[in-house]
């Protein structure tokens, strides 16, 4: 009875696997195939971090204008009007009183005024240059966010490729375990096997199935992560191009030269040094006199029935020059200049530190990259040997010349070898991507 039940179980398992494979095949054909280039383009268009930094860049660009630096004049228009209604009593020197009830007075004034600082110790020119430097800094910061986002998309994409390969590896392990379980049941039916071998084969089959389902779950999680980076529906299903190629021609010297010229963080540190120098120029400008010109047009009129003049009108131009010279402000000028010089020194130190950290990070990652390339060749050979060994072991098991444990051991060796190869390949790709990100040579398309 147990033998017949085991046979039916095997038939049912094969049937389920067939229909599962058929449905998965149809589902894969219906799913969108997302290339890495398409994923990068979607991220560049939709990613929230990129949109936010682009808005900040627009604000900084809008601030770069002569008016914001104090180079242009200020022109203002004024208008005022009013009046009053009063009861008055006026006593003259002769003793005569003049009583007026409800005396109504009015006044009206309007005009245009211009103020223009024509010299402020060259502060305005330093401020304008500083605004342009801040614009450059904003663009560099935007580039840093974009490069970081593209790098994250690449890593997330190839993480899905890795999980796909691990799923395929786990699926192939199920195939071997299914074959082993089928043969164990056949031997039991023929009286050449034992129930213990069937149970052991069933346990290993269940273990491999569990591993397969866990890998499938991880694959779904990594797809959610990529969808998050692409800012689209998190449940969007898709397939990736299941191929991972590695650029094995990167050279450390070339990467260092590229990083010195293109790395966004190093560029930002250099621009910050320039901004500190311009801040000192702004502060030094306070030592010089400030000269301004002003002018305008004004019209005014008023009525007052109780005054000496019952009606008054005036209009005309006004003009003038103003000048001021700072003499003493409690040594604050000297203090501000000292602080500005310290800020310049700090920015220079920060630039050198950023450069040293960058080269150190490049060297470390390059060493990992070089190591993974060497390991990749070794793991590829190990994988080939492990697969050959598994194929030979499977045939021997079919013929009954080896015990089940020896087959399971060969199966484990093959799985471990393939897993190590996939992981090493992925780590080599991550190291390559990081090197290109740090050197500023990452492909943005």
C-alpha positions as CSV (number, residue, x, y, z in Angstrom):
1,X,0.0,0.0,0.0
2,X,2.8,2.4,0.9
3,X,4.6,1.6,-2.3
4,X,1.5,2.4,-4.4
5,X,1.0,5.6,-2.5
6,X,4.7,6.6,-3.1
7,X,4.3,6.0,-6.8
8,X,1.2,8.1,-7.0
9,X,3.0,10.8,-5.0
10,X,5.8,10.8,-7.5
11,X,3.4,11.0,-10.4
12,X,1.6,13.9,-8.7
13,X,4.9,15.7,-8.1
14,X,6.0,15.4,-11.7
15,X,2.6,16.6,-12.8
16,X,2.7,19.7,-10.5
17,X,6.3,20.5,-11.6
18,X,5.2,20.2,-15.3
19,X,2.3,22.6,-14.9
20,X,4.3,24.9,-12.6
21,X,7.0,25.1,-15.3
22,X,4.4,25.6,-18.0
23,X,2.6,28.4,-16.1
24,X,5.9,30.1,-15.2
25,X,7.0,29.9,-18.8
26,X,3.8,31.6,-20.0
27,X,4.1,34.2,-17.2
28,X,7.7,35.0,-18.2
29,X,6.7,35.5,-21.8
30,X,3.9,37.9,-20.7
31,X,6.1,39.9,-18.4
32,X,8.1,43.0,-19.5
33,X,11.8,42.5,-20.1
34,X,13.5,45.4,-18.5
35,X,17.0,46.2,-19.7
36,X,19.6,48.0,-17.6
37,X,19.6,51.0,-19.9
38,X,15.8,51.3,-19.6
39,X,15.9,51.1,-15.8
40,X,18.5,53.9,-15.7
41,X,16.4,56.1,-17.9
42,X,13.3,55.5,-15.8
43,X,15.2,56.3,-12.7
44,X,16.7,59.5,-14.1
45,X,13.2,60.6,-15.0
46,X,11.2,59.6,-11.9
47,X,13.6,59.3,-8.9
48,X,12.5,61.6,-6.1
49,X,16.1,62.4,-5.0
50,X,17.0,63.5,-8.5
51,X,13.9,65.7,-8.8
52,X,14.5,67.3,-5.4
53,X,18.2,68.2,-6.2
54,X,17.2,69.5,-9.6
55,X,14.7,71.9,-7.9
56,X,17.5,73.0,-5.6
57,X,19.8,73.7,-8.6
58,X,17.0,75.8,-10.2
59,X,16.8,77.9,-7.1
60,X,20.5,78.5,-7.0
61,X,20.5,79.4,-10.7
62,X,17.8,81.9,-10.1
63,X,19.9,83.5,-7.4
64,X,22.7,84.2,-9.9
65,X,21.9,87.7,-11.0
66,X,23.5,91.2,-10.6
67,X,20.6,92.5,-8.5
68,X,21.1,89.7,-5.9
69,X,24.8,90.8,-5.7
70,X,23.8,94.5,-5.1
71,X,25.0,95.8,-8.5
72,X,21.8,97.3,-9.7
73,X,19.9,100.3,-8.4
74,X,16.7,100.2,-6.3
75,X,13.8,102.1,-7.7
76,X,10.7,102.7,-5.5
77,X,7.5,104.5,-6.0
78,X,5.6,106.3,-3.1
79,X,2.1,107.5,-2.8
80,X,0.2,108.9,0.2
81,X,-2.9,110.9,0.7
82,X,-5.0,111.9,3.7
83,X,-7.0,114.7,5.3
84,X,-8.7,116.0,8.4
85,X,-11.9,117.8,9.5
86,X,-11.6,120.0,12.5
87,X,-13.3,122.7,14.5
88,X,-10.8,125.5,15.1
89,X,-10.6,128.7,17.2
90,X,-7.8,131.1,16.3
91,X,-7.1,134.1,18.5
92,X,-5.1,136.9,16.8
93,X,-2.8,139.4,18.5
94,X,-5.5,142.1,18.5
95,X,-7.8,139.8,20.5
96,X,-10.0,138.9,17.6
97,X,-11.1,135.3,17.5
98,X,-11.7,133.3,14.3
99,X,-14.0,130.3,14.8
100,X,-14.2,127.7,12.0
101,X,-16.4,124.6,12.3
102,X,-15.7,121.6,10.1
103,X,-12.5,122.9,8.5
104,X,-11.4,120.3,6.0
105,X,-7.7,119.9,5.2
106,X,-6.2,117.6,2.5
107,X,-2.7,116.4,1.5
108,X,-1.4,114.4,-1.4
109,X,2.1,113.2,-2.2
110,X,3.6,110.8,-4.8
111,X,7.0,110.3,-6.3
112,X,9.7,108.0,-7.5
113,X,13.0,107.5,-5.8
114,X,16.2,105.9,-6.9
115,X,19.1,104.6,-4.7
116,X,22.2,103.1,-6.3
117,X,25.4,102.0,-4.5
118,X,28.1,102.5,-7.1
119,X,31.1,101.5,-4.9
120,X,31.2,99.2,-1.9
121,X,34.8,98.1,-1.8
122,X,34.3,95.6,-4.6
123,X,32.1,93.5,-2.3
124,X,29.4,93.3,-5.0
125,X,31.8,91.7,-7.5
126,X,32.9,89.1,-4.9
127,X,29.3,88.4,-4.1
128,X,28.4,87.9,-7.7
129,X,31.4,85.5,-8.2
130,X,30.3,83.7,-5.0
131,X,26.8,83.2,-6.4
132,X,28.2,81.7,-9.5
133,X,30.4,79.4,-7.4
134,X,27.3,78.3,-5.4
135,X,25.6,77.5,-8.7
136,X,28.6,75.3,-9.7
137,X,28.4,73.6,-6.3
138,X,24.7,73.0,-6.8
139,X,25.3,71.4,-10.2
140,X,28.1,69.2,-8.7
141,X,25.8,68.1,-5.8
142,X,23.2,67.2,-8.4
143,X,25.7,65.2,-10.3
144,X,26.7,63.4,-7.1
145,X,23.0,62.5,-6.5
146,X,22.5,61.3,-10.1
147,X,25.7,59.2,-10.1
148,X,24.7,57.7,-6.8
149,X,21.2,56.9,-8.0
150,X,22.5,55.3,-11.2
151,X,25.0,53.2,-9.2
152,X,22.2,52.0,-6.9
153,X,20.0,51.1,-9.9
154,X,22.9,49.1,-11.5
155,X,23.5,47.3,-8.2
156,X,19.8,46.6,-7.7
157,X,19.5,45.4,-11.3
158,X,22.4,43.0,-11.0
159,X,21.2,41.8,-7.6
160,X,18.1,40.6,-9.4
161,X,20.2,38.9,-12.0
162,X,22.1,37.2,-9.2
163,X,18.9,36.1,-7.5
164,X,17.6,34.8,-10.9
165,X,20.7,32.7,-11.3
166,X,20.4,31.4,-7.7
167,X,16.7,30.5,-8.4
168,X,17.8,28.6,-11.5
169,X,20.5,26.8,-9.5
170,X,17.9,25.9,-6.8
171,X,15.5,24.7,-9.4
172,X,18.2,22.4,-11.0
173,X,18.9,21.0,-7.5
174,X,15.2,20.1,-7.2
175,X,15.5,18.2,-10.5
176,X,18.2,16.0,-9.1
177,X,16.4,15.5,-5.8
178,X,13.2,14.6,-7.8
179,X,15.1,12.0,-9.8
180,X,16.6,10.6,-6.7
181,X,13.2,10.3,-5.0
182,X,11.8,8.7,-8.1
183,X,14.6,6.1,-8.3
184,X,14.3,5.4,-4.6
185,X,10.6,4.7,-4.9
186,X,11.2,2.5,-7.9
187,X,13.9,0.5,-6.0
188,X,11.5,0.1,-3.1
189,X,8.7,-1.2,-5.4
190,X,11.2,-3.7,-6.9
191,X,12.3,-4.8,-3.5
192,X,15.9,-3.6,-4.0
193,X,15.6,-0.5,-1.9
194,X,14.6,0.5,1.6
195,X,12.0,2.8,3.1
196,X,14.8,4.7,4.8
197,X,16.3,5.7,1.4
198,X,12.9,7.0,0.3
199,X,12.4,9.0,3.4
200,X,15.9,10.5,3.2
201,X,15.3,11.4,-0.5
202,X,11.9,13.0,0.5
203,X,13.6,15.1,3.2
204,X,16.3,16.3,0.8
205,X,13.6,17.0,-1.8
206,X,11.7,19.1,0.7
207,X,14.8,20.9,1.8
208,X,15.7,21.8,-1.8
209,X,12.1,23.0,-2.5
210,X,12.2,25.2,0.6
211,X,15.5,26.7,-0.5
212,X,13.9,27.3,-4.0
213,X,10.9,29.0,-2.5
214,X,13.1,31.2,-0.3
215,X,15.2,32.2,-3.3
216,X,12.0,33.1,-5.2
217,X,10.9,35.2,-2.2
218,X,14.3,37.1,-2.2
219,X,13.9,37.7,-5.9
220,X,10.5,39.4,-5.4
221,X,12.0,41.5,-2.6
222,X,14.8,42.7,-4.9
223,X,12.3,43.5,-7.6
224,X,10.4,45.7,-5.1
225,X,13.7,47.5,-4.2
226,X,14.3,48.3,-7.9
227,X,10.8,49.4,-8.5
228,X,11.2,51.8,-5.5
229,X,14.3,53.3,-7.1
230,X,12.4,53.7,-10.4
231,X,9.5,55.3,-8.5
232,X,6.8,53.1,-10.0
233,X,4.2,50.7,-8.7
234,X,6.1,48.4,-6.3
235,X,4.2,45.3,-7.5
236,X,5.2,45.8,-11.1
237,X,6.6,42.5,-12.3
238,X,9.3,42.2,-14.9
239,X,12.1,40.1,-16.1
240,X,15.8,41.2,-16.4
241,X,18.3,40.2,-19.0
242,X,19.9,37.3,-17.2
243,X,23.5,38.1,-18.2
244,X,26.2,39.7,-16.2
245,X,29.3,41.0,-17.9
246,X,32.3,42.4,-16.1
247,X,34.8,45.0,-17.4
248,X,38.1,43.4,-16.7
249,X,40.3,46.2,-18.1
250,X,40.1,48.8,-15.4
251,X,43.5,50.2,-14.3
252,X,44.1,51.9,-11.0
253,X,46.3,54.7,-12.3
254,X,43.7,55.8,-14.9
255,X,40.9,55.6,-12.3
256,X,42.8,57.9,-9.9
257,X,43.4,60.5,-12.7
258,X,39.7,60.3,-13.7
259,X,38.6,60.7,-10.0
260,X,40.9,63.7,-9.5
261,X,39.2,65.5,-12.4
262,X,35.6,64.1,-12.3
263,X,34.7,62.9,-8.8
264,X,31.7,65.1,-7.6
265,X,32.7,65.0,-3.9
266,X,36.2,66.2,-4.8
267,X,34.8,68.9,-7.1
268,X,32.5,70.1,-4.4
269,X,35.4,70.4,-1.9
270,X,37.4,72.4,-4.5
271,X,34.4,74.7,-5.1
272,X,34.0,75.2,-1.3
273,X,37.5,76.3,-1.1
274,X,36.8,78.9,-3.8
275,X,33.7,80.1,-1.9
276,X,35.7,80.6,1.2
277,X,38.2,82.8,-0.6
278,X,35.4,84.9,-2.1
279,X,33.8,85.2,1.4
280,X,37.1,86.8,2.6
281,X,37.0,89.2,-0.3
282,X,33.4,90.2,0.7
283,X,34.6,90.9,4.3
284,X,37.6,92.9,3.1
285,X,35.3,95.1,1.1
286,X,33.9,96.5,4.4
287,X,37.2,98.4,4.9
288,X,36.5,100.6,2.0
289,X,34.1,103.6,1.7
290,X,30.6,103.1,0.3
291,X,29.5,105.6,-2.3
292,X,25.9,105.9,-3.5
293,X,23.8,108.1,-5.7
294,X,20.2,108.9,-5.3
295,X,17.6,110.8,-7.2
296,X,13.9,111.0,-7.9
297,X,10.8,113.0,-8.7
298,X,8.2,114.1,-6.1
299,X,4.9,115.9,-6.3
300,X,3.0,117.1,-3.3
301,X,-0.1,119.3,-2.6
302,X,-2.2,120.2,0.4
303,X,-5.1,122.4,1.3
304,X,-5.8,124.0,4.7
305,X,-8.5,126.7,5.1
306,X,-7.2,127.7,8.5
307,X,-3.6,128.1,7.6
308,X,-1.5,131.0,6.3
309,X,-1.6,129.4,2.8
310,X,-4.9,127.8,2.0
311,X,-3.4,125.7,-0.8
312,X,0.1,124.5,-1.5
313,X,1.6,122.6,-4.5
314,X,5.1,121.5,-5.3
315,X,6.9,119.1,-7.7
316,X,10.4,118.6,-9.0
317,X,13.5,116.5,-9.1
318,X,15.7,115.4,-6.2
319,X,19.3,114.2,-6.4
320,X,22.3,113.6,-4.2
321,X,25.4,111.6,-3.4
322,X,26.1,109.7,-0.2
323,X,29.4,108.4,1.1
324,X,30.4,106.6,4.3
325,X,33.7,105.3,5.6
326,X,34.0,102.7,8.4
327,X,36.5,103.9,11.0
328,X,36.1,101.7,14.0
329,X,33.7,98.8,14.8
330,X,35.2,97.3,17.9
331,X,37.8,95.2,16.0
332,X,35.0,93.1,14.5
333,X,36.5,93.7,11.0
334,X,39.8,92.1,12.0
335,X,38.0,89.3,13.7
336,X,35.9,88.5,10.7
337,X,38.9,88.5,8.4
338,X,40.8,86.1,10.7
339,X,37.8,83.8,10.8
340,X,37.5,83.9,7.0
341,X,41.2,83.0,6.7
342,X,40.7,80.1,9.1
343,X,37.7,78.9,6.9
344,X,39.9,79.0,3.8
345,X,42.5,76.9,5.6
346,X,39.8,74.4,6.7
347,X,38.5,74.2,3.2
348,X,42.0,73.4,1.9
349,X,42.5,70.7,4.5
350,X,39.0,69.3,3.7
351,X,40.0,69.2,0.0
352,X,43.2,67.3,0.7
353,X,41.4,65.0,3.1
354,X,38.7,64.3,0.5
355,X,41.3,63.6,-2.1
356,X,43.2,61.2,0.2
357,X,40.1,59.4,1.2
358,X,39.0,59.1,-2.4
359,X,42.3,57.6,-3.5
360,X,42.4,55.3,-0.5
361,X,38.8,54.1,-1.2
362,X,39.7,53.6,-4.9
363,X,42.8,51.5,-3.9
364,X,40.8,49.4,-1.5
365,X,38.0,48.7,-4.0
366,X,40.4,48.1,-6.8
367,X,42.2,45.5,-4.7
368,X,38.8,43.7,-4.1
369,X,38.0,44.1,-7.8
370,X,41.4,42.5,-8.8
371,X,40.9,39.7,-6.2
372,X,37.4,38.9,-7.4
373,X,38.5,38.7,-11.0
374,X,41.1,36.1,-10.0
375,X,38.6,34.2,-7.9
376,X,36.1,34.3,-10.7
377,X,38.4,32.2,-12.9
378,X,39.1,29.8,-10.1
379,X,35.4,29.4,-9.2
380,X,34.5,28.9,-12.9
381,X,36.9,26.0,-13.0
382,X,35.5,24.6,-9.7
383,X,32.0,24.9,-11.1
384,X,32.8,23.0,-14.2
385,X,34.5,20.2,-12.2
386,X,31.6,20.1,-9.7
387,X,29.1,19.7,-12.5
388,X,31.1,17.0,-14.2
389,X,31.4,15.2,-10.9
390,X,27.6,15.5,-10.3
391,X,26.8,14.1,-13.7
392,X,29.1,11.1,-13.2
393,X,27.7,10.6,-9.7
394,X,24.1,10.8,-11.0
395,X,24.8,8.1,-13.6
396,X,26.5,5.9,-11.0
397,X,23.5,6.3,-8.7
398,X,21.2,5.3,-11.6
399,X,23.2,2.1,-12.0
400,X,23.1,1.5,-8.2
401,X,26.9,1.5,-7.8
402,X,27.0,4.3,-5.1
403,X,24.9,5.0,-2.0
404,X,22.4,8.0,-1.8
405,X,24.7,10.0,0.6
406,X,27.4,10.1,-2.0
407,X,24.9,11.6,-4.6
408,X,23.7,14.1,-2.0
409,X,27.3,15.1,-1.3
410,X,28.1,15.6,-5.0
411,X,24.8,17.6,-5.3
412,X,25.8,19.9,-2.4
413,X,29.2,20.4,-3.9
414,X,27.7,21.4,-7.2
415,X,25.2,23.8,-5.5
416,X,28.0,25.4,-3.4
417,X,30.3,25.7,-6.3
418,X,27.6,27.4,-8.4
419,X,26.6,29.7,-5.5
420,X,30.2,30.8,-5.0
421,X,30.6,31.4,-8.7
422,X,27.4,33.5,-8.8
423,X,28.4,35.5,-5.7
424,X,31.9,36.1,-6.9
425,X,30.6,37.3,-10.2
426,X,28.2,39.6,-8.5
427,X,30.9,41.0,-6.1
428,X,33.2,41.6,-9.0
429,X,30.4,43.6,-10.7
430,X,29.8,45.6,-7.6
431,X,33.5,46.4,-7.3
432,X,33.6,47.5,-11.0
433,X,30.5,49.7,-10.5
434,X,31.9,51.3,-7.4
435,X,35.2,52.0,-9.1
436,X,33.4,53.8,-12.0
437,X,31.2,55.7,-9.6
438,X,34.2,56.9,-7.6
439,X,36.2,57.9,-10.7
440,X,33.2,59.7,-12.2
441,X,33.3,57.4,-15.3
442,X,30.0,55.6,-14.7
443,X,27.9,55.3,-17.8
444,X,24.8,57.4,-17.3
445,X,22.8,56.0,-20.2
